[in-house]
Amino acid sequence: MSVENLEDFRALDPFFRTIEQGLKGRVDGDHFFDFLAEDVVFEYVVTVPDYPRTVTGKANLVELYRGYGDTFSLDFCGELRGYFDPDASVAVLEYASRGRAVRTGTSYANNYISVITISDRKITHWRDYLNPLAVLTALAPDS
């Protein structure tokens, strides 16, 4: 599956560049979406209410991320630290983001840990951890 109209995902560009940097040489493709196996599984282990806990399949993840720019716009993603276990084919990436909540205009900053399993140079499984309080605070109407 090829992702059309990457402009729909502009709000996530800093995230994409950080993950591309963190996985360079470990996966095939030029863009974050190219790195994903068609049957990839994303688990949002620590997240916010009403956000899916599990997303299965590249097409479903693409559609979930297509709406990101309606909620948040990132100005920065970095402070990357990466660890890789070649025996398990698992990468652990720690990173941070900054931006704003679109609806409220409130500043947004968060920290993440992503545990990524790679098979045949494609991401097959992703476990994601973030600070849900940062999300809820930025989206609060009176923030």
N, C-alpha and C positions, 0 to 999 in steps of 0.2 A: 504494500500500500504506500503510495506516494502522497504526501500532504500538499494540497494545493493552497494557494493564497496564504503564504506565511505572514503577510501583513496582518492577518487576523490575530496574530500572536505577538505583535510588537511589544506589548506590555511585559512580556516574559523574556525579551531579548537578553537582559543582563543575566538571568538565570541560565538560559541556554548556553551563553558564552562560558559561564563558570563551570557548568557540567562538562561541556566540550573540552575545556582545559583539564579538568580533573580526570577525565577518562581517555585523554589523548594517548594513542598507541595501543589501547586495550580493546577498542571497539571499531567496527567499520562504519563509515559514513561521514558526511560533512556537517550534519545538523543533528541536534538532539533527537528529533523524531526518526532519523535514519538509524540511530543506535538501537532502536527498540525491536525486539522480536514481535512478530504478528500476534502471538499469544501471550505477550508480557502480562505479568500480574503486578499491580501497584497496590500496596497496603499503606494506608494512612493510619499509623499506630497511635500517634498522639496528634489529634486534630480538633476541629470545632464541630459543634452540633450541626446536623443537617448536611454535612459533607460526607460523601461516600467513604466507607471504611476500606472497601476493596473495589478496584476497577480491573476488569479482565479484558485484555485485548487492546492492541494499539489503536484501533479505530475509536474505541470508547474513550481512551485516554485523550486522544486528540480532541474529541468533542468536549470533554470536560474542560480541557485547557483553553479551548476556543473562547469561552466566556470569561476568562480570567481578567481581561482588560476592562470588563464592565464593573469589576470590584476593586482591583488594585492595579497600579502602574508602578513598576520598579524603575528606580533611577540607578541603582547599584546592586550588585551581587558579587561578593568576593570574600576576602579573608579565608581563602580556601586552604584547607588542610586535607590531605589525602593519604589513605593507607590501603595497601593491597595485599591480599593473601593469595599468592599464586596457586597454592595447593587446593584451595577452596574456590578459586576464581571469584572472590568477593572483594569489592572495593567499598571502603567506608569514606564518605566525603562529609566534612564539616564545613559549613559556610554561613554567611550572613547576608541579609538583604536590607535595603532601605528604599522607600518610595512613599506613595501616598494612597489613601483610600479614595477612590473616585467619587463616591456619593457624598462623603463628609468633608473631603479635602484634608483630612487629618494625616499627619505624618505616620508612617508605618515602618517599623523595623522588626526583624525577626532573626532567629538563629535556627539552623537546621542540622540534622544528621540524617544522611541517606545511606542505607546499606543496600548495595547493588550487587546482584548475582549476574555473572556474565557467562554465557555458553556460546561457543562457536562465534565469538566476537560480536554478540548481540546481547542486549540487556534482556534477561528473562524474568527477573524478579527485582522489585524495588520496595524497600520498607522505609517509610518517611516519618520523621519525628520533627515537630516544631513546637513553638510556644503558643498555645491557643489563646492565652490572655492577650498577647500582642495583637492578634487578629481581631478579637472581640472588642478590644479598646478602640482600635482604629475605626471599626464599623459602627460603634455606638453613636446614636444621633446627637448626643450632647457632649461628645468628646472634643 
